[in-house]
Each structure stands twice: as structure tokens, then as C-alpha cells.
């Protein structure tokens, strides 16, 4: 899979499996948790993604068990999956660093001190109170 082809839900599924095997519903909960609730997956969407990722060699079925009469599959990240997740993480970090650099340049090139101050306070994280 080309690095630039990965969408956020796929990235989050791989990230959810990075620290160990999980069954499908646990992956759904983890994706929601990792994304701060921004991304939610329906079971059909998740299992389609897991089948696709398994076909690409990025995840595999670790084990199966029957719980309350239902088959539960545990999925894990393969070494190739961990490699792709690492590449994606590095790509996203580089993009964030570049965006941050450009935002700082924008503030630095503001037309006056009041404009620069307004932009800096707007960029401040929510936990940092704005002055003024």
C-alpha cells in the first residue's frame, strides 16, 4: 500500500492493534478512543477493513474463540503492518511539523504587533489562557 493512500480510519485500525491482539469490537472501541471520538466505525466497515488489511498482509487473525455461542476473532498487526504504521506515523509527524513551521512564519510576517498577537493567541492550545 502506498503511504499516501492510507486514510485515517485505516491508520487508526492499525494503531489500535499496535500494542497487541484485539477482537473486532475492542478495535472499534480503541479507534473511537484513539481519535477522541471523531472516528467511529460500524462492525461491517471494520470487518471489511480487517479483511482488506489481512489480504494486504498488514494484519492477521491471531486466534479464534467461541464466547456465548458466537465466534470471536482476535486480530494482530503483522511485521509488515507495523512497518506501514511506522511509515505513516513518520509521514504525519513530518506534515504536522511543516504545518507548524508555516503557521509560525505566518505569525512572524504579520503586518503589525497587534495582528501578530491576535494570531498567536488564536494558535495557543485551549489549556493556555489567552492574554488580554
C-alpha positions in Angstrom: 0.0 0.0 0.0 1.4 3.4 -1.0 1.8 5.6 2.1 -0.2 8.4 0.7 -3.2 6.1 0.1 -3.9 5.4 3.7 -7.0 7.0 5.2 -7.4 8.0 8.8 -9.7 5.0 9.8 -7.2 2.5 8.3 -4.4 4.2 10.2 -6.4 4.1 13.4 -7.2 0.4 13.0 -3.5 -0.4 12.6 -2.7 1.9 15.6 -5.4 0.0 17.7 -3.6 -3.2 17.0 -0.1 -1.9 17.6 0.1 -2.9 21.3 -1.4 -6.3 21.0 -4.2 -8.5 19.5 -7.8 -7.4 19.9 -11.2 -8.7 18.8 -13.3 -6.7 16.4 -15.5 -4.8 19.0 -12.4 -4.0 21.0 -10.8 -2.5 17.8 -14.0 -0.4 17.3 -13.7 1.0 20.9 -10.0 1.6 20.6 -10.4 3.5 17.3 -13.0 5.7 18.9 -10.7 6.2 21.9 -7.6 7.0 19.9 -9.5 9.5 17.8 -11.0 11.2 20.7 -14.5 10.2 19.4 -14.0 11.8 16.0 -13.9 8.4 14.2 -16.5 5.7 14.9 -16.7 2.5 12.9 -19.6 0.2 12.3 -18.9 -3.5 12.5 -19.4 -4.1 8.8 -17.0 -1.3 8.0 -14.4 -2.6 10.4 -14.6 -6.2 9.3 -14.4 -5.2 5.7 -11.2 -3.1 6.5 -9.8 -6.0 8.5 -10.3 -8.4 5.6 -8.7 -6.0 3.2 -5.7 -5.4 5.6 -5.4 -9.2 6.1 -5.3 -9.6 2.3 -2.5 -7.0 2.1 -0.6 -8.8 4.8 -0.8 -6.0 7.3 -3.0 -7.8 9.9 -3.7 -11.5 10.6 -6.2 -13.5 12.6 -4.2 -14.3 15.8 -6.8 -16.7 17.2 -10.5 -17.6 17.4 -12.7 -18.5 20.3 -16.4 -19.0 20.9 -17.9 -16.6 23.5 -21.6 -17.0 24.4 -22.1 -19.1 21.3 -20.5 -16.5 19.0 -17.2 -16.8 17.2 -14.7 -14.1 18.3 -11.7 -13.4 16.2 -8.6 -11.7 17.6 -6.6 -9.7 15.1 -2.9 -8.7 15.4 -0.6 -6.5 13.5 2.0 -8.2 11.3 5.6 -7.1 11.0 4.7 -5.5 7.6 1.7 -3.8 9.3 3.9 -2.4 12.0 6.3 -1.1 9.3 3.5 0.6 7.4 2.1 2.1 10.6 5.6 3.4 11.4 6.0 4.9 8.0 2.5 6.5 8.2 3.3 7.9 11.7 6.6 9.4 10.4 4.8 10.9 7.4 2.1 12.5 9.6 4.7 13.9 12.0 6.6 15.5 9.1 3.3 17.0 7.8 2.5 18.4 11.3 6.0 19.8 11.7 5.8 21.5 8.3 2.3 23.0 9.0 3.5 24.2 12.4 6.6 25.8 10.8 4.4 27.6 8.3 2.0 28.8 10.9 4.9 30.3 12.9 6.1 32.1 9.7 2.6 33.4 9.1 2.6 34.9 12.6 6.1 36.3 12.2 5.1 38.0 8.9 2.0 39.7 10.4 1.6 43.3 9.5 1.9 44.7 13.0 2.3 43.8 16.6 -1.5 43.7 17.3 -2.1 41.4 14.4 0.7 39.1 15.4 -0.5 39.0 19.0 -4.1 38.1 17.9 -2.8 35.3 15.7 -0.5 33.9 18.4 -3.4 33.8 21.0 -5.6 32.1 18.4 -3.0 29.4 17.9 -2.5 28.8 21.6 -3.7 25.5 22.9 -7.1 25.7 24.7 -5.4 24.9 28.0 -3.3 28.1 27.7 -5.4 31.1 28.6 -5.2 34.0 26.1 -3.8 37.2 27.5 -5.9 40.4 27.1 
